[in-house]
Amino acid sequence: MRVEPLEKLVRVLTGLSALATGGLVTALSVLPPLRSGIPDVAVNSAIRVEDWLNAARQRTGRSARILEGQPMLSVPSAPAPPSAPGAPEAAAPTPAAAAATRSYFDTSGSIPVAEQVPGFEWLRRQPGVSYMAPKAVPDILYRKYQSFEETWNLVQEGGGEFVQTAAGTAYQVNWVAQESMLATRLGLKQGDKVISVNGQPVGTSLGAGQAMFEQFKNETRFAVMVERDGKPVVLSFYVN
């Protein structure tokens, strides 16, 4: 993403103020320090700045290809070939099941241009899949959630259960706090069934979740496949 000089200055000043605030809060607090060492006040400040920059881009016409949080692309499913005369009709796979058969995330640069989501070479367009506009994640927010404890605390702001779908095991979101970043930043909704992250299926245990966390710990691009209202949707994010 191209960033104008004013935005660069704002980001530098925000980073410096966040470091200063973090050091002051940690030094004066009588509570145990946060696992990541980054206090919520610094994170909230960075988020407000990011939102302000996004609003400024939209006002000046320099916004991204589409508004964040809106469906950016829906690739229609290809029609099934006709069955041979007398052959039994095969059950058509659901869009989510079909989407799970190919990788929708790839940072190797090997996705052909014709198959890429425009402007995001790490997302593969797949028939029947809708893509939400990739969202920028402030670096300070990314660094905060490099801590498993911080991430674990975050996921407690929602709840659900493991269910079986046509695409395999998924985690169904039964509730999510509306003010939580799970809803406001990640875009998860009640009823979503999380199928995979960066193409890796979700596990069914805390150990599997922690293993996935460690696997993606240094990744700066994320794509989450969910089944929403019976249709596959990809939510994606990148560190800004």
N, C-alpha and C positions, 0 to 999 in steps of 0.2 A: 504494500500500500504506500502511495506517495504521501509524504507528510511535508507540509509547508514549514518555513523557518519559524513562524509564530508557534506552531504546534510543537516543534522540537524544543523551543524555549520553555513552553508550558510543561512539557514532559520532564525536562531536566529540573526545573524548579520544584515540580511536584515530587520527583524522586528525592531531592535533597531535603525537602520539608518532611517527607515521610520518614526518612532515616533519622532526622533530628527528633521528630515526634516519637518514633519508636524507642529511641534511646532514652528520652525523658520519661516516657510512661513506664518503661521497664525498670528504670532506676528508682522511681518514686513509688511504684506499686507495692502494696503489702501482700498482694496475692501472688501465687506461684506464677512465674513467667510463662507466656504462651509457648507451646512446643516449637513453633516456627520462629519465635522471636519477633514476629510482626503483629502489632496490635490491630484490633478492628478499626480504630480511628484512622489509621494510615490507609488501610484497605478501602474504607468507605470514601476517603478523600480521593483516592486514585480513581475509584468508580465514578464519582461525581464529575471529575475532570474528563474522563473518557466519554461520559454521556454528553457533557458540554461540547466537546470536540465533534462528536457525531452530529449534534444539532447544528453546529456551525457549518459543517460540511454540507448538510442538507440545505441550509439557508443560502449558501453561496453557489449551490449547484455542483459542488465537488463531491457529493455523497457517492457511496458505492453504487454499483450497478442497479441495485434495488434496495429498498428499505430493509434493515435488519428485522428479523422476526416474521417476515412475510414469506409465503411460499415463493421460491425463486424459479423452480423448474419442476415440471412433471413430465416424465418420459412415458409415452403411451406403450402399453404392452403390445408385442407383435401378435398378429392373429395366428391361431393354432392351425397347422396344416390339416387338410381334410382326412378323415379316417377312410381306410379301405372299405369297400362294400362288404357288409356282413361282419366287420370287426367290431368288437365291443367298444363302447365309448369309454375312453380313459378319463379318469377324474382330473379336472384341470387344477394345477397347483395354485394356491393363493398367491397374490403378489408378494407377500412377505416371504413365503417359502421360495419363490423363484429368485427373489433378490438375494437370499442367503446363499445361493449356489455360486455367486461370483463375488470377488472382493470389490467393495465400494470405496476402499481406502488404500492408497499406495503412495509412499513418499520416495520411491525409487526413481521416479521420472519416466517410468516405462509405459504409462497409460497413453495410448494414442490420442492425439489432439482431438480427433473426432469424437472420442468417448469421454473427454474431460468435461466436468462442469465448467462453463466458461469463466475464466479468471482464476480458477482454483485447480491447478494441475494435479493435486493429490486426491481429488474426488472423482470417482468414475460414475458417469451417468448410466443408470440401469433402467430398463423398461419397467413401468408400473410403479416407480419410486418417486416420491416428492422430496425435494431438498429445501430446507430452510436456509435463508441467507447465512453464510458463515459469520460468526460474531467474533470480534476482537476481544481478547482477554488482557487486561493490564498486567504488566510484568510482575508488579508487587502482589497481585492476587494469585498469579501462577506460583510465585515463590512461597506464599503462605501455605498453599495446599500441596507443596512438596512434602509436607509432614503427614504421615498416615493418620496420626491422632487428630489433626485438624480436619482431615477429610472424613474421618469416621464421625466426628462430631457434626459435621455438615449433613451427612446422610441421615442422621437421627431426626432431621427436620422434615422427614417424610417417612412413609412406611408402606409395606405391601407384602407380597408373597410370591413364591416361585410357582409358575404355571407352565403348562405345556401348550405350545402353539405349533402351527404347521411348519414353522422355521426352527423348532426345537425348544429347549428350555428358555424361558424368559422371566424377567422379574417384573411383576405387575405392580404399578404404583397405585395403591388404594387411597392414599391421601398425601398431600404435600402442603406445608404451610405456605400461604400465599405470599408472605413477606420474605420467605426464604430465598436464597440465591438458587436453590434447586428450581424454583419457579421463575424468579425474575431474571436470572442470568442464564441458566441452562435451558429454561423453557419447558421443563417437564410438566405434564398435566396429569390430573387424576385419570386413571384408566389406561395410561400409556403402558405398554409392555416392552421393556428394554431387552432387546435381543442380543446385541453385541456392541463392543467398543473397539474401534479401529479394526474391525473385522474379526475380533476374538470373542467367542461366545461367553456369556456371563456364566459364572460358576454357581454352585448351590450351597456354598459354605463361606464362613468368614476367611478361612485359609485361602480359598480360591480367589476371593476378593482382594486379599492382601497380596497374593501372587500377581494378580493383574495390575495392581497399583505399582508394585515394584517394577514390573515389565515396562510400564508406560511412564515411569517417574521422570525421565528426562525428555520425553516427547513434547513437542511444542505445537502439535496439530492433533486434533481429536475429532472423530466422527462417530456419532452414536446412532445406531439403527434401532428405531422403536416401531412397534405396531400401534397405530393410532386410528381408532374407529375402523379397525379391520384392514388398514392400508399401511404399507411401509413408508416411513418418513425418516430422513437422515437429518440429525441436528449436528452441526459442526462448529468448531471453535479453533482459533489460532492465537498464539501469544503475540501481542503487539509490542 
